[in-house]
Amino acid sequence: MAIIVRNKFPLDTIARKAIGVDIPFNAPAVFKSNYLTRDAIKNNLVNFFSTKKGERVFNPFFGSNIHNTLFENIDPSTEQIISKTINDELKQYFPFVSVQKVNINFEDTTNSLFIGIYYVAANFGIQDEINITI
């Protein structure tokens, strides 16, 4: 019988070793650091989906295309298109993350999109969710 061996990120074991930068940037100093792989993955996903493709200087391919759906007509297939876009982009940029569930809510009056992504990073034993407003 096969056994899944979970990787433990070595920096999680070092108490004072920062792994990433926490968002939003509102710490008393310039940046607030995070010290766990779970927090680093979550912040990287939020940063990725909050960035429009082509928006980042010197890295025009970084970012998501889900912003393009805000000004399209909303029909029954729109939710499937957004879910497929999210899955495809995660497979390309975050291959260690697999999507469990995507919740999508449209707000017509403010032309906003609310997305909840439930994901698993199986190699690290991490299950979490992110909520994004576009």
Backbone hydrogen bonds, N-H to C=O, Kabsch-Sander energy under -0.5 kcal/mol:
donor,donor_aa,acceptor,acceptor_aa,energy
5,V,3,I,-0.6
6,R,4,I,-0.6
7,N,123,N,-3.4
9,F,7,N,-0.6
12,D,9,F,-1.6
13,T,10,P,-1.0
14,I,11,L,-0.9
15,A,13,T,-0.7
17,K,14,I,-1.3
18,A,16,R,-0.7
19,I,34,N,-2.7
20,G,34,N,-1.5
22,D,32,K,-3.5
26,N,24,P,-1.7
33,S,31,F,-0.5
34,N,20,G,-2.3
40,A,36,L,-2.0
41,I,37,T,-2.7
42,K,38,R,-2.1
43,N,39,D,-2.6
44,N,40,A,-2.2
45,L,41,I,-2.3
46,V,42,K,-2.3
47,N,43,N,-2.5
48,F,44,N,-2.3
49,F,45,L,-2.6
50,S,46,V,-1.6
51,T,47,N,-0.7
51,T,48,F,-0.8
53,K,64,S,-1.6
54,G,60,P,-0.9
54,G,62,F,-0.8
55,E,52,K,-2.2
59,N,56,R,-1.2
62,F,59,N,-1.6
64,S,48,F,-0.6
64,S,51,T,-2.8
68,N,65,N,-1.3
69,T,66,I,-1.1
70,L,67,H,-1.3
71,F,68,N,-0.6
72,E,69,T,-1.2
75,D,73,N,-0.6
78,T,75,D,-1.7
79,E,75,D,-0.5
81,I,77,S,-2.1
82,I,78,T,-2.3
83,S,79,E,-2.3
84,K,80,Q,-2.4
85,T,81,I,-2.3
86,I,82,I,-2.6
87,N,83,S,-2.4
88,D,84,K,-2.7
89,E,85,T,-2.5
90,L,86,I,-2.3
91,K,87,N,-2.1
92,Q,88,D,-1.6
93,Y,89,E,-2.8
94,F,90,L,-2.0
97,V,94,F,-1.9
98,S,120,V,-2.8
100,Q,118,Y,-3.4
101,K,118,Y,-1.5
103,N,116,G,-2.9
105,N,114,F,-2.6
107,E,112,S,-2.6
108,D,106,F,-0.6
111,N,107,E,-0.8
112,S,107,E,-1.8
114,F,105,N,-3.1
115,I,113,L,-0.5
115,I,132,I,-3.0
116,G,103,N,-2.8
117,I,130,I,-2.6
118,Y,101,K,-3.0
118,Y,116,G,-0.5
119,Y,117,I,-0.6
119,Y,128,D,-2.6
120,V,98,S,-2.4
121,A,126,I,-2.9
122,A,120,V,-0.7
124,F,121,A,-1.3
125,G,121,A,-0.8
125,G,122,A,-0.7
126,I,121,A,-1.9
128,D,119,Y,-2.1
130,I,117,I,-2.1
132,I,115,I,-3.0
134,I,113,L,-2.9
